[in-house]
Amino acid sequence: MRVEEILTWLDGGGYAYSFSGKRDAEISGFSSLANYVENTITWIKDEKSYHASKGEDAVLCAVVKKGVKTDCLAVIETENPKEAFFAILHQFWGEKRIEGSVGVGTVISKEAVVDPTAVIGCNCSIVGDVKIGAYTVIEHNVVIQGRVRIGENCYIQSSAVIGIAGFGFSKDAETKRRTRVEHFGGVEIGDDVFIASHVNIERGTIDDTVIRRGVKIAPSTLIAHNNVIGEDTVVISSALYGSVKVGARSYIAASTIENQMTIGDDTVIGMGSVVNTPIGDHVIAYGTPAKVIRKNDSDL
């Protein structure tokens, strides 16, 4: 393919960019800058990384951050080169999924409502009062049960479990025996949510567990009953126990959040932390127990 084809697609998608170089250059594929393959398109973050990785052969085509100087034969400059580069890869070399497809071995109960454009993989169980929105992708071996609402353009990776009852027991004061607490709530997931593999999202006891628009959840994360996770928050390989409230645009890395804790907006919880007291807005906190270290001026 030629560079011209990529530029035409960028124009059609409304991407803001500028171009210099050879529009008719032939591209054979893509590669990373560190392991550049001749005649491919790559992504250059800054001039330092370019010069550190550059060999004797000139880079044919690169997506670069605006203002970065290179001697590439074809240069696409944009404010967010990473986003543009991976959008190009997805369009021209990415996996193509068939809208409305359902994989072999998947069970969908009669009361479930799945949008015709959604894609569901093999050996999934979608059972109960479940609604799945437009253009959502569910990979293989996912379990969704109970009263669950999943928005549009979500992506759920293999082996995620959504809507099961939480680990809740009441203890008898005299006998000391524990009795399981039945969970009557559901799970509400907004649009553009990413849920990675081996994520467990429990339904609420009475109120719903809520994952708001744009949340990203990394592998091996527990979102327990009654959690409310604010818009565009990122949760990475963490355990959030019952009734945790997290604000918008926060970032939680490999941490444990105790029951009924609150974390504010635009707050970062550093790796390996244990949160057992509320954490406010616009701060960075970490440690065991987690303590506020400073105001949040990061771009996480």
N, C-alpha and C positions, 0 to 999 in steps of 0.2 A: 504494500500500500504506500501511497505518497503522503507527505506532510500535508498537502492541500486537503486531503480527506479529513484529517483531524481538525484542521482549522475550520472547515465547513461545519463540522459537528459542534465545535465550540461556539460558533456564531449562532447556530440554531438553538443551543441550550442557554443562550444569554450570558455566557461567561465573559467577564471583563479581562482582556489581555491585550498585549501588543506583540507583534511578530517581526523578526528580522531574519534574513537568510534565504535559503533555498526552499521555495514552496514545492518544487517538483522532486525533491530528494526522496528516494525510495527507502522505506523503513521495513525491516524484516521481523521486528518483534520489539521486546522491551527487556531491560536489564537494570540491575542496581548500579549506582555509580562506583561502588567499591569493587564490583566484579563486572565491569562494563564489557559488553559484547559488541563487536563491530556492527555498524549499521542498525543500531536499535535506538529507541527513545528511552531517556532516563530522567531522573529528577535531581536537581542540584539545590541544596538548601542554602549554601553560602559559598563565597569565593575560597575560603580556607579549605573546606571539604573538597571542593573541585580541584584545587591545585595539589592537595595531598593525595588524591586518588588518580589524577590524570597520568596516563601513560604516554607513549610516543604517538599513538594513533589519536586523531582528533575525534571528539564526540560528535556524532552526526546530528542528533536532535535532542534538546533538553528543555524541560519545563523548569524555569528558574524564578526565584523571588525577584520582584521588581527592584532594579538597581544593581543586581549582581552582574559583574562583567565576566564574560567567558569568550573563548574563541570557537565555540560550537558552530557548526555549519547551518543549523536552523535553531532558533531560540524563541520559545514561547514565554514571555514575561507576565507574571501575575502576582497579586498580593498573597495568594495562598497556593503556592506551587504543589504542595502535598495533596491538597484536595483536588486540584485540577488533574494532576498526574494519575491519581487512582481512579478518578472519574473516566479518564481516557482509557485506562486499562480495562475497567469494567465494561465500557461500551464496546471496545474492539476485540478484547480477548477474554472477557469474563464469562462465568458460567451462565448459560441461558436456561431459565426455568419456564415451564409451560404454565400460564395462568390457569387456575382452576383444576390443576392436577392433584390427584390423591394417590399416594403410594400403596404398594402391595401390603396387605396385612393390617391396614389401618381400620380402626373401628370408630364410627361416628354415630352417636345415639340419635334417635329420631327428633328429640327436642332441641338438639344443637342446631345453631344457625351459622353457616359458614358462607362468607361472601364468595360469589362465583370467581373472583379474581385471586383468591387466596391460594397458596401452594402448601400442600401438606405431604410430608415424607412417608416412609414405610413404617409399619408396626407402631403407629401412634394410637393412643386411646383418648378420645374426646367424648366424654360421657357426662351428661347432665345438662343443666340450663346454661349452656356455653354459647357465646356469640363471638365470632372472629371477623374482624374488619377487613376492608379492601386492601389488597396487595400485601397482606401479611404472609410471611414465609415461616413455616414450622418444619424443622428438620426431622430426622428419623428418631423413633423411640422416645417421643415426648408424651407425657401423661398430663392431661388437663381434665379436671373433674369438679363437680359441684356447680355453684353459680359463679361463673367467670366471664368477664367482659374484656376482650382484647381489641385494641383500637386498630387504626389503619397503619400500614407501612411498618409494622413491627417485624422483628427477626428473632426467632427462638431457636436456639441450637439444640442438638441432640442431647437426650437424657435429662432435659429440664423437667421438673415436676411442679405443676401449678394447681392450687386449689385443694390440696389435701388438708385434713385437720391438723392443727398444731399440737405440740407436745404439752398438753395442759391437764393437770390433775389437782383435785382438792384433797386435803388431808383431814381425816376425822380426828377431832381433838382427843377423843377417848381411846379409840382402837388404834390410832396412828396409821390406819390403812388409807391408801390413796385410791381415789375414784376418778376415772377419766371424765374430763369436762367436754361435753359435746359442743362442737363448733357450728353455729348457725349462720355465720356471715359468709361473704363471698370474697372475690378478688376483682379489683378494677384496674385495668392496665390501659394507659393512654396511648396516643399515637406516637409513632417513631421511637418506640422502646426497643432496646436490644437486651436480650436475655441469653447469656452464654450457657455452655454445657454444665450439667451437674449443679444447676441453681434450683433451690427449693423455695417456693413462695407459698406460704400457708394461708389458708382462708381465715377470716376474722372469727372471733368467738360470737359476737353479735353484730358489730359494725364491720364494714369491709376492710380488708387490706388494700391499700391504694398505692399504685405506682404511676406517677403522673407523667405527662408528655416528655419525651426526650431522654428519659432515664436510661443509663447504660449500666448493666450489671455483669461483672466478670465471672469466670468459672468458679465453682465451689463456694458459692455464697448462700447463706441462709437469710431469708426475709421472713421473720416469724409473724404470727397472727397480730392483726391490728396495726401493723406498721403503716406509716404514711411517708412516702418518699417524694420530695418536691421535684419540680421540673428541672430537667437537664443535670440532675445530680449523677455522679459516677460512684459506684460501689464495687470495690475490687476485693474478691476473695475474703470476705468478711462475714461475721455472724452478728446479725441485728436481731436481738431477742424481742419478746413481746412488747407491743404498744410503743415502739420507738417512733419518734417524729423527726424527720430530717427536712431541712428547708431546701430552697431552690439553689441550683448551681454549686452544690457542695461536692466534696471529693473525699471519699473514705477509702483508705488503703490498708488491706490486710489487718483489720482491727476487730475487736470485740466490743459491742455496744450493749450495755446491760438493759434490762427491762425498764420501760417507761422513761428512758432518757430522751432529751431533746437536743438537736444539733441545728444551729441557725442557718441562715442563707450565706452563700459564698464563703463557706468555712472548709478548711482542710484538716482532716484527721490523719496524722502521720502513721506510717507503717508500724505494726506491732503494738498499737495502743489499746488500752482498756478504758472505755468511757463509762464512769460510774457517777458523774455529776454533769448537769446540763452544761452545754457549750454554746456560746452566743454566736452572733452574726460576724462575718468578715474577719475571722481570726484563723491562725494556725495553731493547732493543739496536738500534742503527742506525749507519749510516756505511759507508765503503768503506776498509778492511774494517770490518765491524760490531763495535762494542764495547758492552759493558754500560754503560748510562747511569745507571740507577737501578732500584729495585724497582718491580714492576708493581702500581700501584694503580688502573689504568684499568678500564673496564667493556667493553672491546672483546671 
